[in-house]
Amino acid sequence: MKVYDSFGPNPRALRMVLLEKGVDLPKVTIDLLAGENRQAPYTDKNPGGQVPALELDDGRVLGETVAIFEYLEEKYPNPPLVGRTPEERAEARMWQRRVEIKITEPLYNGFRFAEGLDLFRSRMRCLPEAADGLKATARDNLAWLDELLKGKRFVAGDRFTIADVILYCALDFGASVGQALDGALANVAAWKARVAARPSAAASLHPMSATIGMNG
């Protein structure tokens, strides 16, 4: 197997999962900033054009981050980042979906349609007029999550899961592109500090982040 890797919060999330599981896979670097992921030969392997992607030993390519996480969970079940039982897996998937729909997707599109507009306008339909509303949606839903994090160590309870990885990488990226965490969200801030203290958090940060000025 090999990973198609690049700068960015989603590639970072995959690096973080691999570090948490202690799995070292060879990596092929894709130049996201230059748009290498949006053209052949990369799109011949991954028509979605996104990074990361995982090429399996038989040549098949997985190009959706959560699908890659699920595959790695089955291949390398320890430590579990989805769950050991049907109940744990369902709970982690529920929170992963909530985090993505309510927080990370509006956060990312808020960036793409504003600060990232020059980078993304030629790659996708951008709606600059929607940027402020999307950022506000992410903030509103972080306030919703803040209440639900009371008394919990991680998003799904006491277990560290893919929901934490996805949310952490998004919020750390957001903090570097004008979407800083509201200081009033004490529970989210405490959660973020707990995740940031994990060795995988710092080790997964792309070495280009300091140069680019964005955490990915």
Secondary structure as GFF3:
##gff-version 3
##sequence-region A 1 216
A	DSSP	beta_strand	2	5	.	.	.	ID=ss1
A	DSSP	alpha_helix	9	21	.	.	.	ID=ss2
A	DSSP	beta_strand	27	29	.	.	.	ID=ss3
A	DSSP	three_ten_helix	36	38	.	.	.	ID=ss4
A	DSSP	alpha_helix	42	45	.	.	.	ID=ss5
A	DSSP	beta_strand	53	55	.	.	.	ID=ss6
A	DSSP	beta_strand	61	62	.	.	.	ID=ss7
A	DSSP	alpha_helix	65	75	.	.	.	ID=ss8
A	DSSP	alpha_helix	86	99	.	.	.	ID=ss9
A	DSSP	pi_helix	100	104	.	.	.	ID=ss10
A	DSSP	alpha_helix	105	112	.	.	.	ID=ss11
A	DSSP	alpha_helix	117	120	.	.	.	ID=ss12
A	DSSP	three_ten_helix	128	130	.	.	.	ID=ss13
A	DSSP	alpha_helix	131	148	.	.	.	ID=ss14
A	DSSP	alpha_helix	162	175	.	.	.	ID=ss15
A	DSSP	alpha_helix	186	196	.	.	.	ID=ss16
A	DSSP	alpha_helix	199	203	.	.	.	ID=ss17
A	DSSP	alpha_helix	209	212	.	.	.	ID=ss18
###
